[in-house]
Amino acid sequence: MKLNKKGMSIDSIVPAVITLVVIIVIGAVGLLIADETKSQSGSTDADINISIDYGIEGITTIMQWLPLIGLVLAAVIIIGLIMGNLGKTM
């Protein structure tokens, strides 16, 4: 990537998209593991079930923010590409 270039290039977008996909996959796997752990532990120990419920609630809260993060990322990518193309035509 050149230092004097305005805007973004396609090469600078890839890490952001990969990061978002990795976060989604890790969150989904975390929810599956927490749910399976809760079903395997049984209902004998209330403290374990409460802590697993808090973990599931935390992961779910983070996952609910991902569409907004994706929308902001898309807006940044579009604005960056527009700024990069405007810099070439002027």
N, C-alpha and C positions, 0 to 999 in steps of 0.2 A: 504494500500500500504506500502510495506517495504521500509525503508530508504536506505538500502544498495543495492537495486536492480538496475541494469543497464537497460536502455531502458524504454519502455512503456508496460503497460498491457491494456487489453481491457477495464477495468474499467476506465482508465484515458482518453480514447478516447471519451466516451459517452458525457461528458459536452461540448466538442468542437463541436461535430456534432449537439447536441441540440441547441447550441448557433447559429450556422450557419442556421439551419432550422427556428429558431425564427426570425432571422434577415430577412430572405426571406419572411416569412409570414407577418411580420410587414411592410415591404416595399411594398408588393403587396396590402395589405389592405390600406396603406397610399395612394398609387396611385389610388385605386378605390374611396376612399373618396375625394381626391382632384379633380378627374375627375367629380364625381357626384356634388360636390360643385360648380365647374365651370359651369356645365350645368344648375344647379338650380338658380345660381345668375343672369343669363342673361348677356347681353352685355352692360348694362346701366352704370356700373361703371368700367372705364378702369383700375383704380388702383387695384381693387380687382382681376381682370382678370390677370393683370401683375404679381401680387404677387403669385397667384395660379400657373401661368405658371413657375415662378422661383422655386416654391416648387416642382412641377412635374419634372422640369429639374434636381433639386438637388437629388431627390429620384432616378430618372433614372440613374444619374451618379453613385450613390452609388451602385445601383443594377448591373451596368455593371462591377463593380469590383468583384462581388461575384464569378464568375467562376474561376478567378485567385486565390482568397482566398481559394476556395474549392480545387483547384489543389495543392496549397501549403500545405493545411491541410492534404490532402491525402498523399503527399510526406513525411510530418513529421510523420504521423501515420505509414507508411511503414518503414521508416528508424528507428523509435522507436521500432517497432516490431522486425525488423531484429537485432537491437542492443541487445534487450532483449533476443532473442533466441541465439545469439552468446555468450552471457554471461553465459547461461546455459550449453552450450556444452564444454566450455573451463575449 
